Amino acid sequence: MHSEPHDGLGAIADAYLNAVYQGDAATLATLFDPNAQVYGELDGQPYFKSAAAYVEGVAARRSPLQLGERYDMKVLAIDSLGSIGSIKLHSPMLGFNYHLYLTVRRIDGRWLIVNKTFRHRAA
C-alpha cells in the first residue's frame, strides 16, 4: 500500500520499534514532533497523553528487552503522499497486543511522528 516513494519512513518505523523495545526514551523523544499527541484505547478505556508524557512513561518502566521478552514487533504497512505518511505497526509486548498507527510529516527534510493512535487487542 505505497502511493509514493517513502524514503525514510521504514527507518523511522524501525527506530520507533527498536526504541520502544529497548526502552530508549532519548531516541524515542527525537522521533516525535514536540506537539505530537498519543491517543488510544487500553482495556476498553480511552487513553490520551502528550508524546512527551508517553516518552516519560517509557523511561520509567522496564523495557521488553530488560524483561527478556522476544522481539515480535513488526511494520504492517507504510503509505506516503508528499510530506505526509502513515505507518501501521504491530507491537506485542509487556502483556499487551498493541496495534498502532503513526502519522508522520516531513518537517525541514526530516520525518517526525505527529500523532500516534493505538489499541490493545487480545491475541
LINDA-V839001 format. One record per residue. N is the residue number from 1. RES is the residue in one small letter. PSI is psi in whole degrees, -180 to 180 (* if undefined). D_LAST is the distance of its C-alpha to the last C-alpha in Angstrom with 2 decimals. Layout:
n=(N | N)
res=(RES | RES)
psi=(PSI | PSI)
d_last=(D_LAST | D_LAST)
//
This chain:
n=(1 | 2 | 3 | 4 | 5 | 6 | 7 | 8 | 9 | 10 | 11 | 12 | 13 | 14 | 15 | 16 | 17 | 18 | 19 | 20 | 21 | 22 | 23 | 24 | 25 | 26 | 27 | 28 | 29 | 30 | 31 | 32 | 33 | 34 | 35 | 36 | 37 | 38 | 39 | 40 | 41 | 42 | 43 | 44 | 45 | 46 | 47 | 48 | 49 | 50 | 51 | 52 | 53 | 54 | 55 | 56 | 57 | 58 | 59 | 60 | 61 | 62 | 63 | 64 | 65 | 66 | 67 | 68 | 69 | 70 | 71 | 72 | 73 | 74 | 75 | 76 | 77 | 78 | 79 | 80 | 81 | 82 | 83 | 84 | 85 | 86 | 87 | 88 | 89 | 90 | 91 | 92 | 93 | 94 | 95 | 96 | 97 | 98 | 99 | 100 | 101 | 102 | 103 | 104 | 105 | 106 | 107 | 108 | 109 | 110 | 111 | 112 | 113 | 114 | 115 | 116 | 117 | 118 | 119 | 120 | 121 | 122 | 123)
res=(m | h | s | e | p | h | d | g | l | g | a | i | a | d | a | y | l | n | a | v | y | q | g | d | a | a | t | l | a | t | l | f | d | p | n | a | q | v | y | g | e | l | d | g | q | p | y | f | k | s | a | a | a | y | v | e | g | v | a | a | r | r | s | p | l | q | l | g | e | r | y | d | m | k | v | l | a | i | d | s | l | g | s | i | g | s | i | k | l | h | s | p | m | l | g | f | n | y | h | l | y | l | t | v | r | r | i | d | g | r | w | l | i | v | n | k | t | f | r | h | r | a | a)
psi=(66 | 119 | -25 | 164 | 141 | 51 | 126 | -19 | -38 | -38 | -42 | -35 | -47 | -42 | -41 | -51 | -43 | -41 | -41 | -46 | -42 | -10 | 29 | 82 | -33 | -46 | -43 | -42 | -33 | -15 | -19 | 141 | 144 | -24 | 9 | 151 | 156 | 122 | 149 | -171 | 122 | 116 | 40 | -1 | 140 | 147 | 136 | 135 | 157 | 158 | -37 | -43 | -38 | -46 | -39 | -40 | -40 | -42 | -31 | -13 | 164 | 136 | 161 | -37 | -47 | -31 | -1 | 19 | 147 | 144 | 107 | 11 | 147 | 156 | 128 | -35 | 150 | 136 | 143 | 156 | 104 | -121 | 14 | 155 | 170 | 138 | 126 | 129 | 156 | 127 | 77 | 122 | 158 | 33 | 8 | 161 | 79 | 134 | 128 | 161 | 133 | 125 | 128 | 158 | 137 | 116 | 121 | 41 | 5 | 133 | 132 | 147 | 123 | -14 | 141 | 131 | 147 | 164 | 138 | 125 | 125 | 139 | *)
d_last=(24.46 | 27.30 | 30.26 | 32.35 | 32.47 | 30.10 | 31.93 | 30.24 | 26.91 | 25.21 | 26.94 | 25.83 | 22.17 | 22.52 | 24.55 | 22.03 | 19.12 | 21.59 | 23.04 | 19.80 | 18.87 | 22.46 | 23.00 | 25.93 | 26.78 | 30.12 | 28.73 | 26.00 | 28.80 | 30.74 | 28.01 | 28.09 | 31.01 | 32.71 | 32.05 | 28.33 | 26.00 | 22.32 | 20.72 | 17.29 | 15.32 | 13.88 | 12.91 | 14.87 | 17.81 | 19.61 | 19.94 | 22.95 | 24.74 | 27.20 | 26.10 | 28.65 | 27.11 | 23.62 | 25.29 | 27.09 | 23.87 | 22.61 | 26.05 | 25.93 | 22.72 | 22.12 | 20.40 | 17.53 | 20.47 | 22.53 | 19.86 | 19.69 | 16.12 | 15.73 | 15.94 | 12.97 | 13.74 | 15.12 | 17.19 | 16.14 | 19.43 | 22.70 | 25.38 | 28.70 | 31.94 | 34.82 | 34.04 | 30.67 | 27.26 | 23.55 | 20.79 | 17.14 | 14.83 | 11.33 | 11.47 | 8.95 | 11.44 | 13.03 | 10.14 | 8.52 | 6.29 | 9.47 | 10.71 | 14.45 | 17.88 | 21.03 | 24.30 | 27.08 | 30.84 | 33.53 | 35.98 | 39.16 | 37.81 | 34.59 | 31.04 | 29.62 | 26.46 | 27.77 | 24.61 | 20.95 | 18.46 | 14.80 | 11.99 | 9.07 | 6.26 | 3.79 | 0.00)
//
